[in-house]
Amino acid sequence: MGKGGKSETEGQNGEEVTENMAAWLCGINTLRIQPFKLPPLGPHDARVRMKAVGICGSDVHYLKHFRLADFIVKEPMVIGHECAGVIEEVGSEVKHLVAGDRVALEPGISCWRCNYCREGSYNLCPDMEFFATPPVHGSLANQVVHPANLCFKLPDNVSLEEGAMCEPLSVGVHACRRASVGAETNILIMGAGPIGLVTMLSARAFGAPRIIIADVDEQRLSVARTLGADGSILVSMKSEDIEEEVNRIQHLMGGTIHVTFDCAGFEKTMTTALKATSSGGKVCLIGMGHNEMTVPLTPAAAREVDIVGVFRYKNTWPLCLEFLSTGKVDVKPLITHRFGFSQKEVDEAFETSARGGNAIKVMFNL
């Protein structure tokens, strides 16, 4: 949220609202529910009561390491960015929302002044203020104040939990757009974690006829098959197995691999992706497991395999909500664990998410 404010919010009529509480990341493996000061409501803002907030891998990484890549937590920060809630109050210039509307929140506030924003690539804005990316506060709170144009009204048949899932689903949708996935695109996905699974669901919604998914965890591959993967392959973490695994992947696909999504971002997964993808295809790097890696770029370039980067998303919420409301995408099976908003449950929820196993998406119901 990134804006300063008071310990209590005030309605437009000046009435005092109950003190706002949030889950603060205060140190490595230390979360505390403490008061969270909200800013005054601006004319183009909305005050939203949070109802559903999901835990992302980045949230867990900040909890365990107090940093993610070049983003370093230097002072206590409210966690959480996958969220949906109910409008409590809107600013004087907001016309498309009213109190009581259920909304999904896009968590990044771009500047709209830089060249990236002006050219439409607002996800690349260098001054982006993104929920729970230091030093910006997140959304695991009773209430947040957010720009109203980043609050998207939910269709009647889309739940608040599904609304919160628009954030991870947006990564898959943006990746499919970046890779130009369509009705003739055969897909390989490296990694069957939450992002790999939403990328698979997105690719299917975009019309991909055949999707193969690879992972080191058979339990996750089983989930992927349940959700509609056409084939799965259990791989190792050992680099010496790459050639044999590439052969198995290509045999399993039984044809051209047009696009590979690397949803893990490790040296081994990226090397496998570059080798497995057919000549003239694309490798789309989504995961950020390794900041630097040594991969066989020259052989891939000689086969005209393009490498496409993916960073967050842009203009995805309307399409995500259409996919959810029409049934083209069903994210409900991904929500495996639910917790309330007490100190004990917040700690348990993050432990569950960090442990992995059968936990795919851990969701708070506030």
Disulfide bonds with the S-S distance in Angstrom:
none
